[in-house]
Amino acid sequence: MKTFNSSNFKLGILGGGQLGKMLLQPAMNYGVDVSILDPDPASPCSYFCKNFHLGSFNDYNTVYNFGRNLDLITIEIENVNVEALKRLESEGVTVYPQPHIIELIQDKGLQKDFYKNNGIPTSPYAKIQNREELKLYAEKFPAMQKLRKAGYDGRGVFKVKSVDDLPKSFNDPSILEDLVDFDKELAVLVARNASGEIRAFDVVEMEFDPQANLVDILFTPAKIETEIEKRAKEIAIDVVEKLKIVGLLAVELFLTKSGELLVNELAPRPHNSGHHTIEACITSQYEQHLRAILNLPLGSTELLQPAVMVNLLGEKNFVGEAKYIGVNEITRLDGVYLHLYGKKITKPMRKMGHVTIIDHNLDNAFEKAKFVKDTFKIQA
Amino acid sequence: MKTFNSSNFKLGILGGGQLGKMLLQPAMNYGVDVSILDPDPASPCSYFCKNFHLGSFNDYNTVYNFGRNLDLITIEIENVNVEALKRLESEGVTVYPQPHIIELIQDKGLQKDFYKNNGIPTSPYAKIQNREELKLYAEKFPAMQKLRKAGYDGRGVFKVKSVDDLPKSFNDPSILEDLVDFDKELAVLVARNASGEIRAFDVVEMEFDPQANLVDILFTPAKIETEIEKRAKEIAIDVVEKLKIVGLLAVELFLTKSGELLVNELAPRPHNSGHHTIEACITSQYEQHLRAILNLPLGSTELLQPAVMVNLLGEKNFVGEAKYIGVNEITRLDGVYLHLYGKKITKPMRKMGHVTIIDHNLDNAFEKAKFVKDTFKIQA
């Protein structure tokens, strides 16, 4: 790959959402020449990148034309045209994470096979083609049906409680997973650069909002035993080593009630579960991803202070121009960092921003997080 | 002023240099609509702001037209057209810092008069119109002659050692200051919001490079007695209270060999002496400036870890497209943050970037800073 040693180094990002914006912020510290491709003319990155290209990252020609004059391409969303990336790679453009890894992760069936073939603990599953095939697995119900492709933020997931649910199930290629009786959901972010250096962040614990099926609150250090922390990192690092991914990998895990760790899913990019690293760690996940793909030494993942992160979702019943309620009240608290993504239009459950709280004491951070959740609203 | 409560809030920044870029980065977290005015089409902000306006911030009409549809205007450089800002203010646009304060600080003569009239300790001075008048003060030589206006980064300053130096002295309105036999140069950054809330950062100690007349290395905590730290903050807060500035004020002070603190000069904006706050403090100076001008509660100025900052200047004898030497070597050290401003062209002594080093131990940070200074080069 071309070495980064001047401001003429051309970095392209597929996707201009909030993850792209948070990746752009540290990229601004490296003086690299950034181009971004996104289909939304009002995407968060559109306001902050001179080389913003309007177009679909799913379209072969659009991606190919976007990438052909760049030195390095990365992603902030995995739902991109892999064929175009493969061609670009074959023509000498560096693409990190590597296209074949994006392809594997795009498909939950291939993801599960990868775990199985590499001895990575995960829940039992079956691959099915359609609803007809799903019926054959009735003895497994209740179980989770997940579309193999295009699932995102809880979409593409259906709990088949019994055969009565079959009419509502997906009639597309899916996986059927055994229900996991989990105690906690955890995430580990691990980066690997092209030289093979690997560093993991501390484990984060996630609490989901069952209604939105989105992470509601996230915190670190996780409230788990040292042995579980260690094991979770080992598993995540093992995944990274076996994939040989270059860039950041988010590894989501279940901690079962019997103390077992099972890999749930992967994201080959900066991730919602690592927002707090911007303020709470020596190196943020975004900076770490940049370092990995630029093949620079990875940064320290040391936690400066305990952290809690709260997603800011559009309030239900409000659609239209976003209004922020409570900015003054929450920024009054020390160690509270407001991140608004600048999306002009709010919709119920749309990710409009997040708040990170850091504090010497995790319980204090929780108190502040509760106040933030009760006080800050995004309405229209 | 208009309250910030939506992504339609329009913020304008006069100046698109590195300070503007570092102000833009946290502004991206507030989802505000940012416009930037700068005469350089390749200025650091030009690549990262959709509403980048090319034009002079010294020109009345340019500034007026830039500002008339904005909600709030601020500066990253004080050398701006104040008359246009006053008109905008009179027409209802909020301008922070207030134009009359920018005007006062633009003129070193008015600055000195302000100190004198408000009991703020500073070195003795005389205001002179031209070289003829300067001759009358021969008994004060050696002394420092400083142009009243347009001095910046050491330009506009001349040491008049004796009458023999008169031919090389400035023939323009200046101040003549007694030489200060100082032990240390210190800086205190203080922010004040429109509601009158004030918060100061910890004192930073600066070591100047006599050749470039630029801050060479900066660190905090300063190596001064607690009593001096306290007194320096009190003086800086006193200046802020008397100016009633809204925004950030950088107060540079001399600590004389007899233990006296004297205000040297002011900057009504984020400042080179506060770069380290990005990583080393709960709230960065840039975020704090934004909070102040948006009239949000100010953030905690708590230092997370001791910090050292090194300016990265263009190496002498190199002019042309900037090449970075040593990126890998310095980013290998934990807690080392590289900030490259993205200026395409390097020139001897041009500010091309900076590096902040944070570490639990200040001496370790110094070690790393020394390595950075020896290793990292900007050549062409």
Interface residues (C-beta under 8 A of the other chain):
Chain A: F4 N5 S6 S7 N8 K21 L24 Q25 M28 N29 Y30 G31 V32 D33 V34 S46 Y47 F48 C49 K50 N51 F52 I282 R291 L296 P297 G299 S300 E302 L304 Q305 E321 A322 K323 Y324 I325 V327 N328 T331 R332 D334 G335 Y337 L338 H339 L340 Y341 G342 K343 K344 G353 I358
Chain B: F4 N5 S6 S7 N8 K21 L24 Q25 M28 N29 Y30 G31 V32 D33 V34 S46 Y47 F48 C49 K50 N51 F52 I282 R291 L296 P297 G299 S300 E302 L304 Q305 E321 A322 K323 Y324 I325 V327 N328 T331 R332 D334 G335 Y337 L338 H339 L340 Y341 G342 K343 K344 G353 I358
